[in-house]
Amino acid sequence: MIVGIYGGSFNPVHFGHIGLAHWVLEHTGIDALWFMVTPNNPLKDSGMLADGQERLRQARLAVERSLNEQPLPEGKQLQVSDFEFSLPLPSYTAQTFRALHAAFPEHEFVLVIGEDNWHIFTRWRDWEYIVSSFRIFVYPRRTDGQLVQDESPSLDRCKGVTFLDSAPLFDVSSTEIRNRRH
């Protein structure tokens, strides 16, 4: 089975996360997509994070609601995973993928990330391991007019990178939602 790992803080989860998950399952060769809720993203301020168990609960509710409203194509799966909650902190994607590969050797794992993360990919711990060992699907993200210094690896070193240019842009971000609440 080809499993897409869509990692994030999901602080909070929103319709953009859910919409993209459905799109990926309908338009790529991925059989299952796992929302990998991270307890602690080393590139983000953990003081801004809601409780991890609450973020898991909210993500599960959002996925359940979405599946009731929009069933997936036959044979496709969408679920929320707490796998990273059993790993040492902080949560590094390379560490997660090593553990996933060991726990589920029968699956092929694909990393699903936003273009904003692709632009800073060389900041990720062991990014070379990720690009040399796994396929990566990069979906478009709007940048709010901010320039992001591109630190992505050159594509000639990353044969397994696919840009999902036809994926829809979702005009929402977790940061915007948090800012509106305050």
Contact map, one row per residue, 1 for C-alpha under 8 A:
11100000000000000000000000000111000000000000000000000000000000000000000000000000000000000000000000000000011100000000000000000000000000000000000000000000000000000000000000000000000000
11110000000000000000000000001111000000000000000000000000000000000000000000000000000000000000000000000000001111000000000000000000000000000000000000000000000000000000000000000000000000
11111000000000000000000000000111110000000000000000000000000000000000000000000000000000000000000000000000001111000000000000000000000000000000000000000000000000000000000000000000000000
01111100000000000000000000000111110000000000000000000000000000000000000000000000000000000000000000000000000011110000000000000000000000000000000000000000000000000000000000000000000000
00111110000000000000000000000000111100000000000000000000000000000000000000000000000000000000000000000000000011110000000000000000000000000000000000000000000000000000000000000000000000
00011111000000000000000000000000111100000000000000000000000000000000000000000000000000000000000000000000000000111000000000000000000000000000000000000000000000000000000000000000000000
00001111100000000000000000000000011111000000000000000000000000000000000000000000000000000000000000000000000000011000000000000000000000000000000000000000000000000000000000000000000000
00000111110000000000000000000000001111001000000000000000000000000000000000000000000000000000000000000000000000000000000000000000000000000000000000000000000000000000000000000000000000
00000011111100000000000000000000000011111000000010000010000000000000000000000000000000000000000000000000000000000000000000000000000000000000000000000000000000000000000000000000000000
00000001111111000000000000000000000010000000000000000010001000000000000000000000000000000000000000000000000000000000000000000000000000000000000000000000000000000000000000000100000000
00000000111110000000000000000000000000000000000011000010000000000000000000000000000000000000000000000000000000000000000000000000000000000000000000000000000000000000000000000110010000
00000000111111000000000000000000000000000000000000000010010000000000000000000000000000000000000000000000000000000000000000000000000000000000000000000000000000000000000000000100110000
00000000011111101100000000000000000000000000000000000010011001000000000000000000000000000000000000000000000000000000000000000000000000000000000000000000000000000000000000000100000000
00000000010111111100000000000000000000000000000000000000000001000000000000000000000000000000000000000000000000000000000000000000000000000000000000000000000000000000000000011100000000
00000000000011111110000000000000000000000000000000000000000000000000000000000000000000000000000000000000000000000000000000000000000000000000000000000000000000000000000000010000000000
00000000000001111111000000000000000000000000000000000000000000000000000000000000000000000000000000000000000000000000000000000000000000000000000000000000000000000000000001111000000000
00000000000011111111100000000000000000000000000000000000000000000000000000000000000000000000000000000000000000000000000000000000000000000000000000000000000000000000000000000000000000
00000000000011111111110000000000000000000000000000000000000001100100000000000000000000000000000000000000000000000000000000000000000000000000000000000000000000000000000000000000000000
00000000000000111111111000000000000000000000000000000000000000000000000000000000000000000000000000000000000000000000000000000000000000000000000000000000000000000000000001000000000000
00000000000000011111111100000000000000000000000000000000000000000000000000000000000000000000000000000000000000000000000000000000000000000000000000000000000000000000001100000000000000
00000000000000001111111110000000100000000000000000000000000000000000000000000100000000000000000000000000000000000000000000000000000000000000000000000000000000000000000000000000000000
00000000000000000111111111000000000000000000000000000000000000000000000100000000000000000000000000000000000000000000000000000000000000000000000000000000000000000000000000000000000000
00000000000000000011111111100000000000000000000000000000000000000000000000000000000000000000000000000000000000000000000000000000000000000000000000000000000000000000001000000000000000
00000000000000000001111111110100000000000000000000000000000000000000000000000000000000000000000000000000000000000000000000000000000000000000000000000000000000000000001000000000000000
00000000000000000000111111111111100000000000000000000000000000000000000110011000000000000000000000000000000000000000000000000000000000000000000000000000000000000000000000000000000000
00000000000000000000011111110000000000000000000000000000000000000000000110000000000000000000000000000000000000000000000000000000000000000000000000000000000000000000000000000000000000
00000000000000000000001111111000000000000000000000000000000000000000000000000000000000000000000000000000000000000000000000000000000000000000000000000000000000000000000000000000000000
00000000000000000000000111111100000000000000000000000000000000000000000000000000000000000000000000000000000000000000000000000000000000000000000000000000000000000000000000000000000000
01000000000000000000000010111110000000000000000000000000000000000000000000000000000000000000000000000000000000000000000000000000000000000000000000000000000000000000000000000000000000
11110000000000000000000110011111100000000000000000000000000000000000000000000000000000000000000000000000000000000000000000000000000000000000000000000000000000000000000000000000000000
11110000000000000000000010001111100000000000000000000000000000000000000000111000000000000000000000000000000000000000000000000000000000000000000000000000000000000000000000000000000000
11110000000000000000000010000111110000000000000000000000000000000000000000011110000000000000000000000000000000000000000000000000000000000000000000000000000000000000000000000000000000
00111100000000000000100010000111111000000000000000000000000000000000000000001110000000000000000000000000000000000000000000000000000000000000000000000000000000000000000000000000000000
00111110000000000000000000000001111100000000000000000000000000000000000000000111100000000000000000000000000000000000000000000000000000000000000000000000000000000000000000000000000000
00001111000000000000000000000000111110000000000000000000001000000000000000000111100000000000000000000000000000000000000000000000000000000000000000000000000000000000000000000000000000
00001111000000000000000000000000011111000000000000000000000000000000000000000001111100000000000000000000000000000000000000000000000000000000000000000000000000000000000000000000000000
00000011110000000000000000000000001111100000000000010011000000000000000000000001110100000000000000000000000000000000000000000000000000000000000000000000000000000000000000000000000000
00000011100000000000000000000000000111111000000000010000000000000000000000000000010110000010000000000000000000000000000000000000000000000000000000000000000000000000000000000000000000
00000000100000000000000000000000000011111000000000010000000000000000000000000000000110001110000000000000000000000000000000000000000000000000000000000000000000000000000000000000000000
00000000100000000000000000000000000001111101010000000000000000000000000000000000000000001110000000000000000000000000000000000000000000000000000000000000000000000000000000000000000000
00000001100000000000000000000000000001111111110000000000000000000000000000000000000000000111000000000000000000000000000000000000000000000000000000000000000000000000000000000000000000
00000000000000000000000000000000000000011111110000000000000000000000000000000000000000000111000000000000000000000000000000000000000000000000000000000000000000000000000000000000000000
00000000000000000000000000000000000000001111100000000000000000000000000000000000000000000000000000000000000000000000000000000000000000000000000000000000000000000000000000000000000000
00000000000000000000000000000000000000011111110000000000000000000000000000000000000000000000000000000000000000000000000000000000000000000000000000000000000000000000000000000000000000
00000000000000000000000000000000000000001111111110000000000000000000000000000000000000000000000000000000000000000000000000000000000000000000000000000000000000000000000000000000000000
00000000000000000000000000000000000000011101111110000000000000000000000000000000000000000000000000000000000000000000000000000000000000000000000000000000000000000000000000000000000000
00000000000000000000000000000000000000000000111110000000000000000000000000000000000000000000000000000000000000000000000000000000000000000000000000000000000000000000000000000000000000
00000000000000000000000000000000000000000000111111000000000000000000000000000000000000000000000000000000000000000000000000000000000000000000000000000000000000000000000000000000000000
00000000101000000000000000000000000000000000111111110000000000000000000000000000000000000000000000000000000000000000000000000000000000000000000000000000000000000000000000000000000000
00000000001000000000000000000000000000000000000111110110000000000000000000000000000000000000000000000000000000000000000000000000000000000000000000000000000000000000000000000000000000
00000000000000000000000000000000000000000000000011111110000000000000000000000000000000000000000000000000000000000000000000000000000000000000000000000000000000000000000000000000000000
00000000000000000000000000000000000011100000000011111111000000000000000000000000000000000000000000000000000000000000000000000000000000000000000000000000000000000000000000000000000000
00000000000000000000000000000000000000000000000000111111100000000000000000000000000000000000000000000000000000000000000000000000000000000000000000000000000000000000000000000000000000
00000000000000000000000000000000000000000000000001111111110000000000000000000000000000000000000000000000000000000000000000000000000000000000000000000000000000000000000000000000000000
00000000111110000000000000000000000010000000000001111111111000000000000000000000000000000000000000000000000000000000000000000000000000000000000000000000000000000000000000000000000000
00000000000000000000000000000000000010000000000000011111111100000000000000000001110000000000000000000000000000000000000000000000000000000000000000000000000000000000000000000000000000
00000000000000000000000000000000000000000000000000001111111110000000000000000000000000000000000000000000000000000000000000000000000000000000000000000000000000000000000000000000000000
00000000000110000000000000000000000000000000000000000111111111000000000000000000000000000000000000000000000000000000000000000000000000000000000000000000000000000000000000000000000000
00000000010010000000000000000000001000000000000000000011111111100000000000000001000000000000000000000000000000000000000000000000000000000000000000000000000000000000000000000000000000
00000000000000000000000000000000000000000000000000000001111111110000000000000011000000000000000000000000000000000000000000000000000000000000000000000000000000000000000000000000000000
00000000000000000000000000000000000000000000000000000000111111111000000000000000000000000000000000000000000000000000000000000000000000000000000000000000000000000000000000000000000000
00000000000011000100000000000000000000000000000000000000011111111100000000000000000000000000000000000000000000000000000000000000000000000000000000000000000000000000000000000000000000
00000000000000000100000000000000000000000000000000000000001111111110000000000111000000000000000000000000000000000000000000000000000000000000000000000000000000000000000000000000000000
00000000000000000000000000000000000000000000000000000000000111111111000000000000000000000000000000000000000000000000000000000000000000000000000000000000000000000000000000000000000000
00000000000000000000000000000000000000000000000000000000000011111111100000000000000000000000000000000000000000000000000000000000000000000000000000000000000000000000000000000000000000
00000000000000000100000000000000000000000000000000000000000001111111111000000000000000000000000000000000000000000000000000000000000000000000000000000000000000000000000000000000000000
00000000000000000000000000000000000000000000000000000000000000111111111100000000000000000000000000000000000000000000000000000000000000000000000000000000000000000000000000000000000000
00000000000000000000000000000000000000000000000000000000000000011111111000000000000000000000000000000000000000000000000000000000000000000000000000000000000000000000000000000000000000
00000000000000000000000000000000000000000000000000000000000000001111111000000000000000000000000000000000000000000000000000000000000000000000000000000000000000000000000000000000000000
00000000000000000000000000000000000000000000000000000000000000000111111100000000000000000000000000000000000000000000000000000000000000000000000000000000000000000000000000000000000000
00000000000000000000000000000000000000000000000000000000000000000111111110000000000000000000000000000000000000000000000000000000000000000000000000000000000000000000000000000000000000
00000000000000000000010011000000000000000000000000000000000000000010011111111000000000000000000000000000000000000000000000000000000000000000000000000000000000000000000000000000000000
00000000000000000000000011000000000000000000000000000000000000000000001111110000000000000000000000000000000000000000000000000000000000000000000000000000000000000000000000000000000000
00000000000000000000000000000000000000000000000000000000000000000000000111110000000000000000000000000000000000000000000000000000000000000000000000000000000000000000000000000000000000
00000000000000000000000000000010000000000000000000000000000000000000000111111000000000000000000000000000000000000000000000000000000000000000000000000000000000000000000000000000000000
00000000000000000000000010000011000000000000000000000000000000000000000111111100000000000000000000000000000000000000000000000000000000000000000000000000000000000000000000000000000000
00000000000000000000000010000011100000000000000000000000000000000000000100111110000000000000000000000000000000000000000000000000000000000000000000000000000000000000000000000000000000
00000000000000000000100000000001111000000000000000000000000000100000000000011111000000000000000000000000000000000000000000000000000000000000000000000000000000000000000000000000000000
00000000000000000000000000000001111000000000000000000000000100100000000000001111100000000000000000000000000000000000000000000000000000000000000000000000000000000000000000000000000000
00000000000000000000000000000000011110000000000000000001001100100000000000000111110000000000000000000000000000000000000000000000000000000000000000000000000000000000000000000000000000
00000000000000000000000000000000011110000000000000000001000000000000000000000011111100000000000000000000000000000000000000000000000000000000000000000000000000000000000000000000000000
00000000000000000000000000000000000111000000000000000001000000000000000000000001111111000000000000000000000000000000000000000000000000000000000000000000000000000000000000000000000000
00000000000000000000000000000000000100000000000000000000000000000000000000000000111111100000000000000000000000000000000000000000000000000000000000000000000000000000000000000000000000
00000000000000000000000000000000000111100000000000000000000000000000000000000000111111100010000100000000000000000000000000000000000000000000000000000000000000000000000000000000000000
00000000000000000000000000000000000001100000000000000000000000000000000000000000011111110000000000000000000000000000000000000000000000000000000000000000000000000000000000000000000000
00000000000000000000000000000000000000000000000000000000000000000000000000000000011111110000000000000000000000000000000000000000000000000000000000000000000000000000000000000000000000
00000000000000000000000000000000000000000000000000000000000000000000000000000000001111111010000100000000000000000000000000000000000000000000000000000000000000000000000000000000000000
00000000000000000000000000000000000000000000000000000000000000000000000000000000000011111110000000000000000000000000000000000000000000000000000000000000000000000000000000000000000000
00000000000000000000000000000000000000110000000000000000000000000000000000000000000000111111000000000000000000000000000000000000000000000000000000000000000000000000000000000000000000
00000000000000000000000000000000000000111100000000000000000000000000000000000000000000011111000000000000000000000000000000000000000000000000000000000000000000000000000000000000000000
00000000000000000000000000000000000001111100000000000000000000000000000000000000000100111111101100000000000000000000000000000000000000000000000000000000000000000000000000000000000000
00000000000000000000000000000000000000001100000000000000000000000000000000000000000000001111111100000000000000000000000000011000000000000000000000000000000000000000000000000000000000
00000000000000000000000000000000000000000000000000000000000000000000000000000000000000000011111110000000000000000000000000011000000000000000000000000000000000000000000000000000000000
00000000000000000000000000000000000000000000000000000000000000000000000000000000000000000001111111000000000000000000000000001110110000000000000000000000000000000000000000000000000000
00000000000000000000000000000000000000000000000000000000000000000000000000000000000000000011111111100000000000000000000000000000000000000000000000000000000000000000000000000000000000
00000000000000000000000000000000000000000000000000000000000000000000000000000000000100100011111111110000000000000000000000000000000000000000000000000000000000000000000000000000000000
00000000000000000000000000000000000000000000000000000000000000000000000000000000000000000000111111111000000010000000000000000000010000000000000000000000000000000000000000000000000000
00000000000000000000000000000000000000000000000000000000000000000000000000000000000000000000011111111100000000000000000000000000000000000000000000000000000000000000000000000000000000
00000000000000000000000000000000000000000000000000000000000000000000000000000000000000000000001111111110000000000000000000000000000000000000000000000000000000000000000000000000000000
00000000000000000000000000000000000000000000000000000000000000000000000000000000000000000000000111111111100000000000000000000000000000000000000000000000000000000000000000000000000000
00000000000000000000000000000000000000000000000000000000000000000000000000000000000000000000000011111111101010000000000000000000000000000000000000000000000000000000000000000000000000
00000000000000000000000000000000000000000000000000000000000000000000000000000000000000000000000001111111100000000000000000000000000000000000000000000000000000000000000000000000000000
00000000000000000000000000000000000000000000000000000000000000000000000000000000000000000000000000111111100000000000000000000000000000000000000000000000000000000000000000000000000000
00000000000000000000000000000000000000000000000000000000000000000000000000000000000000000000000000011111111000000000000000000000000000000000000000000000000000000000000000000000000000
00000000000000000000000000000000000000000000000000000000000000000000000000000000000000000000000000011111111100000000000000000000000000000000000000000000000000000000000000000000000000
10000000000000000000000000000000000000000000000000000000000000000000000000000000000000000000000000000001111100000000000000000000000000000000000000000000000000000000000000000000000000
11100000000000000000000000000000000000000000000000000000000000000000000000000000000000000000000000001001111110000000000000000000000000000000000000000000000000000000000000000000000000
11100000000000000000000000000000000000000000000000000000000000000000000000000000000000000000000000000000111111000000000000000000000000000000000000000000000000000000000000000000000000
01111000000000000000000000000000000000000000000000000000000000000000000000000000000000000000000010001000001111100000000000000000000001100000000000000000000000000000000000000000000000
01111000000000000000000000000000000000000000000000000000000000000000000000000000000000000000000000000000000111110000000000000000000001111000000000000000000000000000000000000000000000
00011100000000000000000000000000000000000000000000000000000000000000000000000000000000000000000000000000000011111000000000000000000001111000000000000000000000000000000000000000000000
00011110000000000000000000000000000000000000000000000000000000000000000000000000000000000000000000000000000001111100000000000000000000011110000000000000000000000000000000000000000000
00000110000000000000000000000000000000000000000000000000000000000000000000000000000000000000000000000000000000111110110000000000000000011110000000000000000000000000000000000000000000
00000000000000000000000000000000000000000000000000000000000000000000000000000000000000000000000000000000000000011111110000000000000000000111100000000000000000000000000000000000000000
00000000000000000000000000000000000000000000000000000000000000000000000000000000000000000000000000000000000000001111111000000000000000000111100000000000000000000000000000000000000000
00000000000000000000000000000000000000000000000000000000000000000000000000000000000000000000000000000000000000000111111100000000000000000000101000010000000000000000000000000000000000
00000000000000000000000000000000000000000000000000000000000000000000000000000000000000000000000000000000000000001111111110000000000000000000000000000000000000000000000000000000000000
00000000000000000000000000000000000000000000000000000000000000000000000000000000000000000000000000000000000000001111111110000000000000000100000000000011000000000000000000000000000000
00000000000000000000000000000000000000000000000000000000000000000000000000000000000000000000000000000000000000000011111110000000000000000000000000011111000000000000000000000000000000
00000000000000000000000000000000000000000000000000000000000000000000000000000000000000000000000000000000000000000001111111110000000000000000000000001111000000000000000000000000000000
00000000000000000000000000000000000000000000000000000000000000000000000000000000000000000000000000000000000000000000111111110010000000000000000000000011100000000000000000000000000000
00000000000000000000000000000000000000000000000000000000000000000000000000000000000000000000000000000000000000000000000111111010000000000000000000000011100000000000000000000000000000
00000000000000000000000000000000000000000000000000000000000000000000000000000000000000000000000000000000000000000000000111111010000000000000000000000010000000000000000000000000000000
00000000000000000000000000000000000000000000000000000000000000000000000000000000000000000001100000000000000000000000000111111110000000000000000000000000000000000000000000000000000000
00000000000000000000000000000000000000000000000000000000000000000000000000000000000000000001110000000000000000000000000001111110000000000000000000000000000000000000000000000000000000
00000000000000000000000000000000000000000000000000000000000000000000000000000000000000000000010000000000000000000000000000011111110000000000000000000000000000000000000000000000000000
00000000000000000000000000000000000000000000000000000000000000000000000000000000000000000000010000000000000000000000000011111111111000000000000000000000000000000000000000000000000000
00000000000000000000000000000000000000000000000000000000000000000000000000000000000000000000000000000000000000000000000000000111111100000000000000000000000000000000000000000000000000
00000000000000000000000000000000000000000000000000000000000000000000000000000000000000000000010000000000000000000000000000000111111110000000000000000000000000000000000000000000000000
00000000000000000000000000000000000000000000000000000000000000000000000000000000000000000000010010000000000000000000000000000111111111000000000000000000000000000000000000000000000000
00000000000000000000000000000000000000000000000000000000000000000000000000000000000000000000000000000000000000000000000000000011111111110000000000000000000011011000000000000000000000
00000000000000000000000000000000000000000000000000000000000000000000000000000000000000000000000000000000000000000000000000000001111111000000000000000000000001000000000000000000000000
00000000000000000000000000000000000000000000000000000000000000000000000000000000000000000000000000000000000000000000000000000000111111100000000000000000000000000000000000000000000000
00000000000000000000000000000000000000000000000000000000000000000000000000000000000000000000000000000000000011100000000000000000011111110000000000000000000000010000000000000000000000
00000000000000000000000000000000000000000000000000000000000000000000000000000000000000000000000000000000000011100000000000000000001011111000000000000000000000011100000000000000000000
00000000000000000000000000000000000000000000000000000000000000000000000000000000000000000000000000000000000001111000000000000000001001111100000000000000000000011100000000000000000000
00000000000000000000000000000000000000000000000000000000000000000000000000000000000000000000000000000000000001111000000000000000000000111110000000000000000000001111000000000000000000
00000000000000000000000000000000000000000000000000000000000000000000000000000000000000000000000000000000000000011110010000000000000000011111000000000000000000001111000000000000000000
00000000000000000000000000000000000000000000000000000000000000000000000000000000000000000000000000000000000000011110000000000000000000001111100000000000000000000011101000000000000000
00000000000000000000000000000000000000000000000000000000000000000000000000000000000000000000000000000000000000000110000000000000000000000111110000000000000000000011101110000000000000
00000000000000000000000000000000000000000000000000000000000000000000000000000000000000000000000000000000000000000111000000000000000000000011111000000000000000000000000011000000000000
00000000000000000000000000000000000000000000000000000000000000000000000000000000000000000000000000000000000000000000000000000000000000000001111110000000000000000000000010100000000000
00000000000000000000000000000000000000000000000000000000000000000000000000000000000000000000000000000000000000000001000000000000000000000000111111110000000000000000000000000000000000
00000000000000000000000000000000000000000000000000000000000000000000000000000000000000000000000000000000000000000000000000000000000000000000011111000000000000000000000000000000000000
00000000000000000000000000000000000000000000000000000000000000000000000000000000000000000000000000000000000000000000000000000000000000000000011111100000000000000000000000000000000000
00000000000000000000000000000000000000000000000000000000000000000000000000000000000000000000000000000000000000000000000000000000000000000000001111110000000000000000000000000000000000
00000000000000000000000000000000000000000000000000000000000000000000000000000000000000000000000000000000000000000000000000000000000000000000001011111000000000000000000000000000000000
00000000000000000000000000000000000000000000000000000000000000000000000000000000000000000000000000000000000000000001001000000000000000000000001001111100000000000000000000000000000000
00000000000000000000000000000000000000000000000000000000000000000000000000000000000000000000000000000000000000000000001100000000000000000000000000111110000000000000000000000000000000
00000000000000000000000000000000000000000000000000000000000000000000000000000000000000000000000000000000000000000000001100000000000000000000000000011111000000000000000000000000000000
00000000000000000000000000000000000000000000000000000000000000000000000000000000000000000000000000000000000000000000011111100000000000000000000000001111100000000000000000000000000000
00000000000000000000000000000000000000000000000000000000000000000000000000000000000000000000000000000000000000000000011111000000000000000000000000000111110000000000000000000000000000
00000000000000000000000000000000000000000000000000000000000000000000000000000000000000000000000000000000000000000000000011000000000000000000000000000011111011000000000000000000000000
00000000000000000000000000000000000000000000000000000000000000000000000000000000000000000000000000000000000000000000000000000000000000000000000000000001111111000000000000000000000000
00000000000000000000000000000000000000000000000000000000000000000000000000000000000000000000000000000000000000000000000000000000000000000000000000000000111111101000000000000000000000
00000000000000000000000000000000000000000000000000000000000000000000000000000000000000000000000000000000000000000000000000000000000000000000000000000000011111100000000000000000000000
00000000000000000000000000000000000000000000000000000000000000000000000000000000000000000000000000000000000000000000000000000000001000000000000000000000111111100000000000000000000000
00000000000000000000000000000000000000000000000000000000000000000000000000000000000000000000000000000000000000000000000000000000001100000000000000000000111111111000000000000000000000
00000000000000000000000000000000000000000000000000000000000000000000000000000000000000000000000000000000000000000000000000000000000000000000000000000000001111111000000000000000000000
00000000000000000000000000000000000000000000000000000000000000000000000000000000000000000000000000000000000000000000000000000000001001110000000000000000000001111100000000000000000000
00000000000000000000000000000000000000000000000000000000000000000000000000000000000000000000000000000000000000000000000000000000001000111100000000000000001001111110000000000000000000
00000000000000000000000000000000000000000000000000000000000000000000000000000000000000000000000000000000000000000000000000000000000000111100000000000000000000011111000000000000000000
00000000000000000000000000000000000000000000000000000000000000000000000000000000000000000000000000000000000000000000000000000000000000001111000000000000000000001111100000000000000000
00000000000000000000000000000000000000000000000000000000000000000000000000000000000000000000000000000000000000000000000000000000000000001111000000000000000000000111111000000000000000
00000000000000000000000000000000000000000000000000000000000000000000000000000000000000000000000000000000000000000000000000000000000000000011000000000000000000000011111000000000000000
00000000000000000000000000000000000000000000000000000000000000000000000000000000000000000000000000000000000000000000000000000000000000000000000000000000000000000001111100000000000000
00000000000000000001001100000000000000000000000000000000000000000000000000000000000000000000000000000000000000000000000000000000000000000011000000000000000000000001111110000000000000
00000000000000000001000000000000000000000000000000000000000000000000000000000000000000000000000000000000000000000000000000000000000000000001000000000000000000000000011111000000000000
00000000000000000000000000000000000000000000000000000000000000000000000000000000000000000000000000000000000000000000000000000000000000000001110000000000000000000000001111100000000000
00000000000000010010000000000000000000000000000000000000000000000000000000000000000000000000000000000000000000000000000000000000000000000000100000000000000000000000000111110000000000
00000000000000010000000000000000000000000000000000000000000000000000000000000000000000000000000000000000000000000000000000000000000000000000010000000000000000000000000011111000000000
00000000000001110000000000000000000000000000000000000000000000000000000000000000000000000000000000000000000000000000000000000000000000000000000000000000000000000000000001111101100000
00000000000001010000000000000000000000000000000000000000000000000000000000000000000000000000000000000000000000000000000000000000000000000000000000000000000000000000000000111111100000
00000000011111000000000000000000000000000000000000000000000000000000000000000000000000000000000000000000000000000000000000000000000000000000000000000000000000000000000000011111110000
00000000001000000000000000000000000000000000000000000000000000000000000000000000000000000000000000000000000000000000000000000000000000000000000000000000000000000000000000001111111000
00000000000000000000000000000000000000000000000000000000000000000000000000000000000000000000000000000000000000000000000000000000000000000000000000000000000000000000000000011111111100
00000000000100000000000000000000000000000000000000000000000000000000000000000000000000000000000000000000000000000000000000000000000000000000000000000000000000000000000000011111111110
00000000001100000000000000000000000000000000000000000000000000000000000000000000000000000000000000000000000000000000000000000000000000000000000000000000000000000000000000000111111111
00000000000000000000000000000000000000000000000000000000000000000000000000000000000000000000000000000000000000000000000000000000000000000000000000000000000000000000000000000011111111
00000000000000000000000000000000000000000000000000000000000000000000000000000000000000000000000000000000000000000000000000000000000000000000000000000000000000000000000000000001111111
00000000000000000000000000000000000000000000000000000000000000000000000000000000000000000000000000000000000000000000000000000000000000000000000000000000000000000000000000000000111111
00000000000000000000000000000000000000000000000000000000000000000000000000000000000000000000000000000000000000000000000000000000000000000000000000000000000000000000000000000000011111
